């Protein structure tokens, strides 16, 4: 597993890019997340960049890679990825002889246009948030909130990649069939119960051959990194269509990613034990390993904020709805998702995206969706300006942020992902 600490994690390490040394910075030299960018307003192709402070380093211009193909870079072995990280870190470190040369390869992030971090071939959405699953289950099945298989098998479904966009995405309100409980037949129209889902996205790096499962002890060698993911959901469409095959139009209209992939190597100081509650079944042997129990979980704080059109017009800052931590939310680890996905020989490929599912904590102020916060739309929330919400309205902008903080380590940020309902 990619949990070993090395010189790139040294909390005393500083960069000659001064903004990277500022307290609270999402992208210190200990982070070095990857994304694809180009100068705003240009028609040039997107290039591979690494975030450092408020700048982005062009890897090809710095002589660190010979390609602009992020998927090709992601397919490298864990050893080669770690060597590239070490080279980037050494060149950006304070006192490096690369400062004069690499300064020419920097572009302020404020002047960059970002795109989806890589080509996403396939997208699989899992359902690892046990508190979310329990709360949703209580709304629809009070006597059996969790299905019998939930604590035994990582639940997931195959989604679509074509409508996945990058932070700043603006999308039209979805429409489709809905059916009121007292209606004789369904009706067609725009969704009235539009919601967000707070998730992490795990990007596959090196793939596997068809027919060759990935063992749990090797799973993280095939993970490139983590991003923030908002998997928007039309709850009223979903309630009518999801049985027996699962969500369709309620999910296929948009999903939004943050522009940066924080590598598994960068998250090494923020690993946590993966432990099941007393009385819960232990994972089956193919989903279990000492390394996964010891440090399979990720310690990431996640926040959700909302800014309405009225707030934006008045210059009001977004209001925070919830804040929670992934160690309390996820019932399965990223390694277990990779292993389960491939146990029957399914071949993952560089750039494939695995969604964690909604990550909600055990408390109401840690929920990862409006359907939980408002108890299915029965209990409206009141924003600081007096506006009320049960579900998202036109003009609403939803913002998610993520970061890691721990004593003895430098804060690592995942940046943010925002999206607006048109």
TORDRENMAR-271029 format. One line per field, with one value per residue (C-alpha): residue number from 1; x, y, z. Coordinates in steps of 0.1 Angstrom, whole numbers, plus 5000, padded with zeros to 4 digits. Layout:
BEGIN
num	NUM; ...
x	X; ...
y	Y; ...
z	Z; ...
***
This chain:
BEGIN
num	1; 2; 3; 4; 5; 6; 7; 8; 9; 10; 11; 12; 13; 14; 15; 16; 17; 18; 19; 20; 21; 22; 23; 24; 25; 26; 27; 28; 29; 30; 31; 32; 33; 34; 35; 36; 37; 38; 39; 40; 41; 42; 43; 44; 45; 46; 47; 48; 49; 50; 51; 52; 53; 54; 55; 56; 57; 58; 59; 60; 61; 62; 63; 64; 65; 66; 67; 68; 69; 70; 71; 72; 73; 74; 75; 76; 77; 78; 79; 80; 81; 82; 83; 84; 85; 86; 87; 88; 89; 90; 91; 92; 93; 94; 95; 96; 97; 98; 99; 100; 101; 102; 103; 104; 105; 106; 107; 108; 109; 110; 111; 112; 113; 114; 115; 116; 117; 118; 119; 120; 121; 122; 123; 124; 125; 126; 127; 128; 129; 130; 131; 132; 133; 134; 135; 136; 137; 138; 139; 140; 141; 142; 143; 144; 145; 146; 147; 148; 149; 150; 151; 152; 153; 154; 155; 156; 157; 158; 159; 160; 161; 162; 163; 164; 165; 166; 167; 168; 169; 170; 171; 172; 173; 174; 175; 176; 177; 178; 179; 180; 181; 182; 183; 184; 185; 186; 187; 188; 189; 190; 191; 192; 193; 194; 195; 196; 197; 198; 199; 200; 201; 202; 203; 204; 205; 206; 207; 208; 209; 210; 211; 212; 213; 214; 215; 216; 217; 218; 219; 220; 221; 222; 223; 224; 225; 226; 227; 228; 229; 230; 231; 232; 233; 234; 235; 236; 237; 238; 239; 240; 241; 242; 243; 244; 245; 246; 247; 248; 249; 250; 251; 252; 253; 254; 255; 256; 257; 258; 259; 260; 261; 262; 263; 264; 265; 266; 267; 268; 269; 270; 271; 272; 273; 274; 275; 276; 277; 278; 279; 280; 281; 282; 283; 284; 285; 286; 287; 288; 289; 290; 291; 292; 293; 294; 295; 296; 297; 298; 299; 300; 301; 302; 303; 304; 305; 306; 307; 308; 309; 310; 311; 312; 313; 314; 315; 316; 317; 318; 319; 320; 321; 322; 323; 324; 325; 326; 327; 328; 329; 330; 331; 332; 333; 334; 335; 336; 337; 338; 339; 340; 341; 342; 343; 344; 345; 346; 347; 348; 349; 350; 351; 352; 353; 354; 355; 356; 357; 358; 359; 360; 361; 362; 363; 364; 365; 366; 367; 368; 369; 370; 371; 372; 373; 374; 375; 376; 377; 378; 379; 380; 381; 382; 383; 384; 385; 386; 387; 388; 389; 390; 391; 392; 393; 394; 395; 396; 397; 398; 399; 400; 401; 402; 403; 404; 405; 406; 407; 408; 409; 410; 411; 412; 413; 414; 415; 416; 417; 418; 419; 420; 421; 422
x	5000; 5011; 5014; 5052; 5064; 5094; 5112; 5083; 5061; 5085; 5064; 5095; 5098; 5091; 5088; 5103; 5067; 5058; 5021; 5026; 5040; 5010; 4991; 4958; 4970; 4953; 4983; 5016; 5047; 5037; 5005; 5013; 4980; 4976; 4951; 4947; 4948; 4954; 4957; 4921; 4908; 4933; 4925; 4955; 4953; 4951; 4984; 4993; 4998; 5006; 4991; 5016; 5003; 4982; 5001; 5001; 5033; 5033; 5050; 5060; 5074; 5094; 5109; 5092; 5071; 5071; 5033; 5002; 4982; 4972; 4959; 4993; 5009; 4984; 4992; 5027; 5037; 5036; 5074; 5075; 5047; 5067; 5099; 5080; 5066; 5101; 5115; 5086; 5091; 5129; 5126; 5100; 5118; 5133; 5169; 5164; 5185; 5153; 5138; 5149; 5139; 5107; 5094; 5088; 5066; 5042; 5008; 4986; 4956; 4934; 4945; 4940; 4911; 4907; 4890; 4881; 4914; 4916; 4897; 4871; 4864; 4841; 4823; 4811; 4792; 4794; 4773; 4799; 4783; 4765; 4749; 4735; 4723; 4706; 4689; 4676; 4665; 4645; 4626; 4615; 4618; 4614; 4614; 4645; 4667; 4697; 4692; 4707; 4736; 4749; 4774; 4787; 4793; 4803; 4771; 4776; 4761; 4777; 4771; 4780; 4810; 4797; 4781; 4808; 4821; 4846; 4841; 4821; 4797; 4763; 4736; 4699; 4674; 4667; 4632; 4615; 4587; 4575; 4545; 4529; 4518; 4481; 4483; 4468; 4495; 4529; 4535; 4563; 4582; 4612; 4624; 4611; 4634; 4669; 4697; 4734; 4756; 4788; 4813; 4849; 4860; 4888; 4908; 4923; 4960; 4975; 4948; 4945; 4941; 4907; 4903; 4930; 4915; 4934; 4942; 4933; 4970; 4978; 4947; 4962; 4990; 4963; 4948; 4962; 4944; 4913; 4891; 4859; 4827; 4792; 4769; 4737; 4705; 4669; 4651; 4616; 4627; 4647; 4619; 4598; 4624; 4650; 4633; 4643; 4674; 4685; 4689; 4689; 4675; 4678; 4716; 4727; 4723; 4754; 4782; 4808; 4845; 4871; 4899; 4926; 4935; 4953; 4976; 4975; 5012; 5002; 4976; 5001; 5002; 4964; 4957; 4936; 4926; 4897; 4876; 4841; 4818; 4813; 4787; 4792; 4804; 4840; 4849; 4851; 4887; 4891; 4882; 4904; 4942; 4963; 4974; 4938; 4928; 4959; 4956; 4930; 4908; 4914; 4911; 4895; 4873; 4845; 4823; 4792; 4782; 4753; 4750; 4716; 4711; 4698; 4729; 4751; 4734; 4737; 4774; 4767; 4792; 4781; 4765; 4779; 4754; 4774; 4809; 4820; 4849; 4853; 4866; 4831; 4812; 4827; 4819; 4843; 4878; 4890; 4911; 4881; 4862; 4890; 4893; 4855; 4852; 4878; 4872; 4853; 4880; 4866; 4894; 4899; 4917; 4937; 4912; 4883; 4864; 4850; 4825; 4824; 4787; 4773; 4795; 4775; 4785; 4764; 4751; 4726; 4752; 4774; 4749; 4760; 4727; 4696; 4672; 4689; 4691; 4654; 4641; 4629; 4618; 4596; 4618; 4631; 4664; 4667; 4697; 4714; 4694; 4661; 4656; 4644; 4653; 4641; 4658; 4678; 4662; 4672; 4703; 4716; 4754; 4765; 4801; 4821; 4855; 4879; 4911; 4933; 4947; 4966; 4992; 5027; 5017; 5011; 4975; 4966; 4936; 4915; 4904; 4867; 4840; 4811; 4781; 4751; 4715; 4704
y	5000; 5036; 5046; 5049; 5084; 5098; 5132; 5146; 5145; 5163; 5190; 5213; 5213; 5247; 5258; 5287; 5293; 5315; 5310; 5273; 5281; 5301; 5286; 5270; 5266; 5237; 5230; 5231; 5213; 5182; 5178; 5182; 5171; 5165; 5182; 5193; 5230; 5256; 5294; 5308; 5321; 5301; 5274; 5253; 5218; 5209; 5201; 5182; 5204; 5201; 5226; 5244; 5272; 5295; 5284; 5254; 5239; 5227; 5193; 5191; 5227; 5218; 5188; 5163; 5144; 5140; 5137; 5157; 5125; 5123; 5087; 5076; 5092; 5075; 5041; 5042; 5018; 5030; 5031; 5054; 5076; 5080; 5088; 5116; 5129; 5130; 5149; 5175; 5180; 5184; 5209; 5230; 5229; 5261; 5263; 5242; 5249; 5246; 5279; 5300; 5274; 5263; 5298; 5300; 5269; 5284; 5299; 5315; 5292; 5323; 5326; 5289; 5270; 5236; 5205; 5170; 5156; 5127; 5108; 5088; 5055; 5039; 5051; 5029; 5044; 5026; 5030; 5029; 5055; 5034; 5063; 5077; 5042; 5038; 5072; 5068; 5032; 5045; 5069; 5041; 5009; 5018; 4981; 4972; 5003; 4983; 4954; 4921; 4922; 4957; 4947; 4918; 4932; 4966; 4977; 4995; 5002; 5011; 5047; 5068; 5091; 5114; 5140; 5142; 5178; 5198; 5223; 5253; 5231; 5246; 5222; 5223; 5210; 5174; 5162; 5129; 5108; 5111; 5096; 5111; 5085; 5094; 5096; 5070; 5074; 5092; 5126; 5142; 5174; 5189; 5174; 5191; 5172; 5179; 5170; 5167; 5138; 5144; 5118; 5110; 5099; 5073; 5073; 5041; 5043; 5011; 4987; 4949; 4924; 4909; 4878; 4888; 4899; 4925; 4911; 4933; 4936; 4950; 4971; 5005; 5000; 5004; 5036; 5069; 5093; 5109; 5138; 5154; 5143; 5157; 5130; 5151; 5132; 5138; 5121; 5122; 5107; 5081; 5070; 5061; 5045; 5028; 4994; 4969; 4980; 5012; 5049; 5061; 5095; 5106; 5103; 5106; 5144; 5155; 5147; 5172; 5167; 5189; 5197; 5182; 5145; 5143; 5112; 5083; 5091; 5126; 5111; 5088; 5109; 5108; 5071; 5055; 5021; 5004; 4988; 4974; 4980; 4953; 4928; 4937; 4909; 4910; 4912; 4879; 4868; 4882; 4917; 4915; 4920; 4932; 4963; 4972; 4969; 4988; 5018; 5013; 5043; 5079; 5107; 5135; 5163; 5172; 5203; 5213; 5249; 5265; 5299; 5308; 5333; 5358; 5354; 5358; 5390; 5405; 5395; 5371; 5343; 5307; 5291; 5259; 5231; 5203; 5191; 5155; 5131; 5101; 5078; 5078; 5077; 5050; 5013; 5000; 5012; 5022; 4991; 4969; 4986; 4979; 4943; 4936; 4953; 4930; 4898; 4883; 4893; 4927; 4948; 4983; 5009; 5041; 5069; 5048; 5065; 5048; 5069; 5063; 5069; 5096; 5101; 5111; 5110; 5097; 5132; 5154; 5182; 5156; 5146; 5144; 5152; 5174; 5144; 5135; 5170; 5177; 5142; 5136; 5172; 5173; 5197; 5228; 5243; 5281; 5299; 5329; 5353; 5338; 5317; 5282; 5250; 5214; 5207; 5227; 5255; 5272; 5294; 5275; 5269; 5239; 5238; 5209; 5212; 5186; 5187; 5166; 5179; 5160; 5169; 5166; 5169; 5197; 5204; 5188; 5202; 5186; 5220; 5224; 5214; 5237; 5233; 5255; 5246; 5266
z	5000; 4993; 5030; 5034; 5044; 5027; 5021; 5001; 5032; 5055; 5072; 5073; 5035; 5019; 4983; 4964; 4953; 4983; 4981; 4988; 5022; 5035; 5064; 5052; 5016; 4999; 4977; 4997; 4984; 5003; 4982; 4944; 4929; 4892; 4867; 4831; 4822; 4796; 4796; 4799; 4766; 4745; 4720; 4728; 4739; 4776; 4793; 4825; 4855; 4892; 4916; 4939; 4960; 4938; 4907; 4883; 4870; 4834; 4836; 4800; 4799; 4831; 4813; 4837; 4812; 4774; 4771; 4775; 4779; 4816; 4812; 4799; 4830; 4853; 4838; 4852; 4880; 4916; 4917; 4886; 4901; 4933; 4913; 4894; 4927; 4942; 4911; 4913; 4950; 4947; 4919; 4937; 4971; 4985; 4974; 4943; 4912; 4891; 4902; 4873; 4847; 4862; 4870; 4832; 4834; 4860; 4854; 4880; 4887; 4884; 4847; 4840; 4825; 4840; 4825; 4837; 4851; 4826; 4800; 4820; 4802; 4827; 4859; 4887; 4916; 4949; 4981; 5009; 5032; 5058; 5077; 5044; 5034; 5069; 5068; 5033; 5041; 5071; 5048; 5025; 5046; 5083; 5093; 5073; 5066; 5053; 5029; 5041; 5017; 5026; 5053; 5032; 4997; 4984; 4966; 4933; 4898; 4865; 4856; 4826; 4819; 4791; 4814; 4840; 4842; 4861; 4889; 4877; 4857; 4850; 4841; 4833; 4857; 4848; 4837; 4834; 4848; 4884; 4902; 4932; 4959; 4953; 4915; 4892; 4865; 4862; 4848; 4829; 4838; 4856; 4888; 4920; 4943; 4930; 4954; 4957; 4968; 4987; 4974; 4968; 4934; 4932; 4899; 4886; 4876; 4862; 4851; 4850; 4823; 4815; 4837; 4862; 4896; 4917; 4952; 4982; 4992; 4957; 4951; 4960; 4936; 4909; 4924; 4912; 4935; 4950; 4939; 4951; 4934; 4934; 4920; 4915; 4920; 4910; 4940; 4926; 4892; 4911; 4933; 4903; 4881; 4903; 4908; 4896; 4879; 4897; 4889; 4852; 4842; 4879; 4876; 4840; 4835; 4854; 4879; 4888; 4898; 4913; 4888; 4909; 4917; 4950; 4948; 4971; 4979; 4991; 5014; 5031; 5064; 5067; 5067; 5095; 5108; 5091; 5118; 5119; 5148; 5173; 5161; 5124; 5101; 5091; 5054; 5035; 5030; 4995; 5009; 5040; 5045; 5075; 5056; 5048; 5085; 5096; 5073; 5047; 5057; 5046; 5072; 5051; 5063; 5039; 5039; 5019; 5013; 4994; 4978; 4963; 4934; 4960; 4982; 4951; 4940; 4975; 4978; 5006; 5011; 5008; 5039; 5052; 5055; 5069; 5078; 5085; 5082; 5059; 5087; 5102; 5069; 5047; 5054; 5027; 5017; 4983; 4981; 4988; 4959; 4935; 4946; 4945; 4911; 4896; 4915; 4886; 4861; 4851; 4836; 4850; 4828; 4835; 4842; 4853; 4881; 4912; 4932; 4969; 4972; 4996; 5026; 5056; 5092; 5121; 5131; 5112; 5106; 5089; 5063; 5026; 5009; 5013; 5015; 5048; 5062; 5054; 5063; 5028; 5022; 5054; 5074; 5055; 5064; 5069; 5054; 5070; 5047; 5057; 5025; 5030; 5012; 5011; 4977; 4953; 4933; 4901; 4905; 4935; 4936; 4956; 4968; 4983; 4999; 5013; 5033; 5056; 5089; 5115; 5142; 5128; 5092; 5068; 5058; 5024; 5005; 4978; 4966; 4959; 4934; 4926; 4903; 4895; 4886; 4856
***
